[in-house]
Amino acid sequence: MVFKNEVSVVVPVYGCRECLGELVKRLEKALIQIADNYEIILVNDDSPDGAWTAIKDLTQKDSRIKGINFSRNFGQHYAITAGLDFAEGQWVVVMDCDLQDQPEEIPKLYHKVKEGYEVVFGRRAERKDGFFKKLGSKLYYKTLDYFTEQQSDNTIANFGIYHAKVIESFRLLREQNRLFPISVKWLGFKTAYLDIDHAERFAGKTSYSFFKLRNLAIDNIIAQSNKPLKISIKLGFSLSFLSILYALYLVVRYFIYTVPVAGWTSTIVSIYFLSGLILANMGILGLYLGKVFNETKKRPLYVISEKVGFE
């Protein structure tokens, strides 16, 4: 198969307008070491800092730079999906726009994947993030691993290089809840990991707050696992068994030891306790039903308002 480009670089853009000029300059220096025929796809996820204007200016200076503008904010992994849908390279690099993923690491990833791999993830051996971001990330992956029964590495994110057939297979996955690295691992292609240098943010600040990570974890747990439902069932059976034991205990106390059973307090406490559990379990079930409802609507994953640099 003949590919239009040797390498495509897909970059979701949000809150990083000040980084874009430096990002493209460093990308061009890094990619020219690999091949002349490359493309850089910048996907603006409705960035509030006017990043789309900067992207259009960059596309006018170099035909190898292309831009996609969303009609509204859809999210980082949807922006990655859009870029991958339009990538035409034999090898595709996915990276963030804040320059913590350093363009200078791309040739290392490229040479590693040429050893016979189809996916090479960049492993951030020493993360240059704040304490709370690293803590939130670690808690996020620990929670996700518990419920999805898998092993994740919080030093691995989106930064990596992927063969076109991996990207082609990824395009077939159109579910609403998306997490790019997990989806790639699920595909099962031959994968390697390479330690890379991680940098401080060039400008701006992260949009992933603790609460956003929490919501992302809930969404992906519901999308990737039915373990919460199994826990709910086990809890229900356990409470039923304990209730039977407690009832037998009260019967024995009353008929053998003639100890009267105190009624009002224990009844009210039991009602409140069980009502809370029922409502919690209904909430879990409702989350699953809500995700199913979203999938059945078959809405597009993203909406593009404008593209520049594409034929």
C-alpha positions as CSV (number, residue, x, y, z in Angstrom):
1,M,0.0,0.0,0.0
2,V,1.3,3.5,-0.9
3,F,0.9,6.1,1.7
4,K,0.7,9.8,1.0
5,N,3.0,10.6,4.0
6,E,5.6,8.7,5.9
7,V,4.6,10.3,9.2
8,S,1.4,12.1,10.4
9,V,1.4,14.0,13.7
10,V,-1.9,14.5,15.4
11,V,-2.1,17.1,18.1
12,P,-5.3,18.0,20.0
13,V,-5.3,21.7,20.9
14,Y,-6.9,23.3,23.9
15,G,-5.6,26.2,26.0
16,C,-2.2,26.2,24.3
17,R,-2.2,29.0,21.7
18,E,1.1,30.3,23.1
19,C,2.7,26.9,22.5
20,L,1.7,26.4,18.8
21,G,4.5,28.4,17.1
22,E,7.2,26.7,19.2
23,L,5.5,23.4,18.8
24,V,5.4,23.5,15.0
25,K,9.0,24.8,14.8
26,R,10.4,22.0,16.9
27,L,8.2,19.4,15.1
28,E,9.6,20.4,11.7
29,K,13.1,20.1,13.0
30,A,12.4,16.6,14.4
31,L,10.4,15.3,11.5
32,I,12.8,16.3,8.8
33,Q,15.2,13.8,10.4
34,I,12.8,11.1,9.4
35,A,11.2,12.0,6.1
36,D,10.3,15.0,3.9
37,N,6.8,13.8,3.4
38,Y,5.0,14.4,6.7
39,E,1.9,16.2,7.9
40,I,1.0,17.9,11.1
41,I,-2.7,17.9,12.0
42,L,-3.8,20.4,14.7
43,V,-7.3,19.8,16.0
44,N,-8.8,22.8,17.8
45,D,-11.2,21.5,20.5
46,D,-12.9,24.9,20.8
47,S,-10.0,26.4,22.7
48,P,-11.0,29.6,24.5
49,D,-7.8,31.4,23.8
50,G,-8.2,31.9,20.1
51,A,-6.0,29.0,19.1
52,W,-7.9,28.5,15.8
53,T,-6.6,31.9,14.4
54,A,-3.1,30.8,15.2
55,I,-3.6,27.4,13.6
56,K,-4.9,29.1,10.4
57,D,-1.9,31.4,10.3
58,L,0.4,28.4,10.6
59,T,-1.3,26.5,7.8
60,Q,-0.7,29.4,5.4
61,K,3.0,29.3,6.0
62,D,3.4,25.5,5.4
63,S,1.2,23.2,3.3
64,R,2.2,20.3,5.5
65,I,0.3,21.8,8.4
66,K,-3.4,21.2,8.5
67,G,-6.1,22.4,10.9
68,I,-9.5,21.1,12.1
69,N,-11.8,23.3,14.1
70,F,-14.6,21.8,16.2
71,S,-18.0,23.5,16.5
72,R,-17.8,23.2,20.3
73,N,-15.7,21.5,22.9
74,F,-16.0,17.7,22.6
75,G,-12.9,16.6,24.6
76,Q,-9.3,15.6,24.1
77,H,-9.9,12.0,23.0
78,Y,-12.5,13.1,20.5
79,A,-10.0,15.6,19.1
80,I,-7.5,12.8,18.8
81,T,-10.1,10.7,17.0
82,A,-10.8,13.5,14.5
83,G,-7.1,13.9,13.7
84,L,-6.7,10.1,13.2
85,D,-9.7,10.0,10.9
86,F,-7.9,12.4,8.5
87,A,-4.3,11.2,9.0
88,E,-2.7,9.8,5.8
89,G,0.7,8.7,7.1
90,Q,2.2,5.2,7.3
91,W,3.1,6.0,10.8
92,V,1.0,8.3,13.1
93,V,2.3,10.1,16.1
94,V,-0.2,11.4,18.8
95,M,1.0,14.0,21.2
96,D,-0.2,16.8,23.4
97,C,0.1,20.5,22.5
98,D,1.7,21.8,25.6
99,L,5.2,20.6,24.8
100,Q,5.5,18.3,27.7
101,D,5.6,15.7,25.0
102,Q,8.8,16.8,23.3
103,P,9.0,16.7,19.5
104,E,12.7,15.7,19.8
105,E,11.6,12.3,21.1
106,I,9.7,11.4,17.9
107,P,12.8,10.2,16.0
108,K,13.6,7.8,19.0
109,L,10.0,6.5,18.8
110,Y,10.3,6.1,15.0
111,H,13.5,4.1,15.1
112,K,12.1,1.9,17.9
113,V,9.0,1.1,16.0
114,K,11.1,0.1,12.9
115,E,12.5,-2.8,15.0
116,G,9.3,-4.7,14.1
117,Y,6.7,-3.2,16.4
118,E,3.3,-1.7,15.4
119,V,2.9,0.5,18.5
120,V,5.5,2.2,20.6
121,F,4.3,4.1,23.7
122,G,6.4,6.8,25.2
123,R,7.0,6.1,28.9
124,R,7.4,9.3,31.0
125,A,10.1,7.9,33.3
126,E,10.2,11.2,35.3
127,R,7.0,13.2,35.0
128,K,7.4,17.0,35.2
129,D,4.0,17.6,36.7
130,G,2.8,19.1,40.0
131,F,2.2,16.9,43.0
132,F,-1.5,17.1,42.9
133,K,-1.7,16.3,39.2
134,K,0.5,13.2,39.7
135,L,-1.5,12.2,42.7
136,G,-4.8,12.6,40.8
137,S,-3.4,10.6,37.9
138,K,-2.2,7.8,40.1
139,L,-5.6,7.6,41.9
140,Y,-7.4,7.7,38.6
141,Y,-5.4,4.7,37.2
142,K,-5.6,2.7,40.4
143,T,-9.4,3.1,40.5
144,L,-9.7,2.3,36.7
145,D,-7.5,-0.8,37.2
146,Y,-9.5,-2.1,40.1
147,F,-12.8,-1.9,38.2
148,T,-11.6,-2.9,34.8
149,E,-9.3,-5.7,36.2
150,Q,-6.3,-4.6,34.1
151,Q,-2.8,-3.2,34.7
152,S,-2.2,0.4,33.7
153,D,0.9,2.5,33.9
154,N,0.3,6.1,34.9
155,T,3.6,7.1,33.2
156,I,2.0,6.3,29.8
157,A,-0.4,8.6,28.1
158,N,-1.2,9.4,24.5
159,F,2.3,10.1,23.3
160,G,3.4,7.3,21.0
161,I,3.8,6.2,17.4
162,Y,1.3,3.8,15.7
163,H,1.2,2.0,12.3
164,A,-1.5,2.9,9.9
165,K,-3.2,-0.5,10.3
166,V,-3.5,0.2,14.0
167,I,-5.1,3.5,13.2
168,E,-7.4,1.9,10.7
169,S,-8.5,-0.6,13.3
170,F,-9.0,2.2,15.9
171,R,-11.3,4.0,13.4
172,L,-13.7,1.1,13.7
173,L,-14.2,1.8,17.4
174,R,-17.0,4.5,17.4
175,E,-18.3,4.2,21.0
176,Q,-19.0,7.5,22.7
177,N,-16.8,6.9,25.8
178,R,-13.2,7.1,24.5
179,L,-9.8,6.7,26.0
180,F,-7.2,6.5,23.3
181,P,-4.4,4.4,25.0
182,I,-6.8,1.9,26.5
183,S,-8.5,1.4,23.1
184,V,-5.1,0.9,21.4
185,K,-4.1,-1.7,24.0
186,W,-7.4,-3.5,23.5
187,L,-6.6,-3.8,19.8
188,G,-3.8,-6.1,20.6
189,F,-1.0,-5.2,18.1
190,K,2.7,-5.8,18.8
191,T,3.6,-3.1,21.4
192,A,6.8,-1.8,22.9
193,Y,7.6,0.9,25.5
194,L,10.3,3.5,25.3
195,D,11.5,5.8,28.1
196,I,11.3,9.4,27.0
197,D,12.2,12.8,28.5
198,H,9.1,14.6,29.8
199,A,9.2,18.4,30.1
200,E,7.6,21.2,32.0
201,R,4.6,22.9,30.3
202,F,5.8,25.6,27.9
203,A,2.7,27.8,28.6
204,G,-0.8,27.6,30.0
205,K,-2.1,25.2,32.6
206,T,-3.7,21.8,32.6
207,S,-7.4,21.5,32.0
208,Y,-7.5,18.2,33.9
209,S,-8.6,19.1,37.4
210,F,-9.2,16.4,40.2
211,F,-12.9,16.5,39.6
212,K,-12.5,16.2,35.8
213,L,-10.3,13.1,36.4
214,R,-12.9,11.7,38.7
215,N,-15.7,12.1,36.1
216,L,-13.4,10.7,33.4
217,A,-12.7,7.7,35.7
218,I,-16.5,7.1,36.2
219,D,-17.2,7.4,32.5
220,N,-14.5,4.9,31.6
221,I,-15.3,2.5,34.3
222,I,-18.9,2.3,33.1
223,A,-17.7,2.0,29.5
224,Q,-15.0,-0.6,30.1
225,S,-16.4,-2.8,32.9
226,N,-19.6,-4.2,34.5
227,K,-17.8,-4.8,37.8
228,P,-19.8,-2.2,39.7
229,L,-23.0,-4.2,38.8
230,K,-21.3,-7.4,40.1
231,I,-20.3,-5.6,43.3
232,S,-23.9,-4.4,43.7
233,I,-25.3,-8.0,43.3
234,K,-22.8,-9.4,45.8
235,L,-23.6,-6.6,48.3
236,G,-27.3,-7.4,48.0
237,F,-26.8,-11.1,48.6
238,S,-24.5,-10.4,51.5
239,L,-27.1,-8.2,53.2
240,S,-29.8,-10.7,52.6
241,F,-27.7,-13.4,54.3
242,L,-26.9,-11.2,57.2
243,S,-30.6,-10.2,57.6
244,I,-31.5,-13.9,57.8
245,L,-28.8,-14.5,60.4
246,Y,-30.0,-11.5,62.4
247,A,-33.6,-12.7,62.2
248,L,-32.6,-16.2,63.5
249,Y,-30.7,-14.5,66.3
250,L,-33.8,-12.4,67.4
251,V,-36.0,-15.5,67.2
252,V,-33.6,-17.5,69.5
253,R,-33.4,-14.6,72.0
254,Y,-37.1,-14.2,72.1
255,F,-38.2,-17.8,72.4
256,I,-35.3,-19.3,74.4
257,Y,-34.1,-16.4,76.5
258,T,-37.4,-14.5,76.5
259,V,-35.6,-11.3,75.7
260,P,-38.1,-8.8,74.1
261,V,-37.1,-7.4,70.7
262,A,-36.8,-3.6,70.5
263,G,-38.8,-2.7,67.5
264,W,-38.9,1.0,66.5
265,T,-35.2,2.0,66.5
266,S,-33.9,-1.1,64.7
267,T,-36.7,-0.9,62.2
268,I,-36.1,2.8,61.3
269,V,-32.3,2.2,61.1
270,S,-32.8,-0.8,58.8
271,I,-35.2,1.2,56.6
272,Y,-32.8,4.1,56.1
273,F,-29.8,1.8,55.5
274,L,-31.6,-0.4,53.0
275,S,-33.2,2.6,51.3
276,G,-29.8,4.2,50.8
277,L,-28.4,1.0,49.3
278,I,-31.3,0.6,47.0
279,L,-31.0,4.2,45.8
280,A,-27.2,3.8,45.3
281,N,-27.7,0.6,43.3
282,M,-30.4,2.2,41.2
283,G,-28.0,5.0,40.5
284,I,-25.3,2.6,39.3
285,L,-27.9,0.9,37.1
286,G,-29.0,4.3,35.8
287,L,-25.5,5.2,34.8
288,Y,-25.3,2.0,32.7
289,L,-28.7,2.7,31.1
290,G,-27.6,6.3,30.4
291,K,-24.5,5.1,28.5
292,V,-26.6,2.6,26.5
293,F,-29.0,5.4,25.7
294,N,-26.2,7.6,24.5
295,E,-24.8,4.8,22.3
296,T,-28.3,4.1,20.7
297,K,-28.6,7.7,19.6
298,K,-25.8,7.1,17.1
299,R,-24.7,10.7,17.2
300,P,-21.4,11.7,15.5
301,L,-18.4,11.7,17.8
302,Y,-17.5,15.3,16.9
303,V,-18.7,18.1,14.6
304,I,-16.3,20.0,12.4
305,S,-17.0,23.6,11.7
306,E,-14.0,24.3,9.5
307,K,-10.9,22.6,8.0
308,V,-7.9,24.2,6.4
309,G,-4.9,22.7,4.6
310,F,-6.8,19.6,3.4
311,E,-7.4,18.8,-0.3
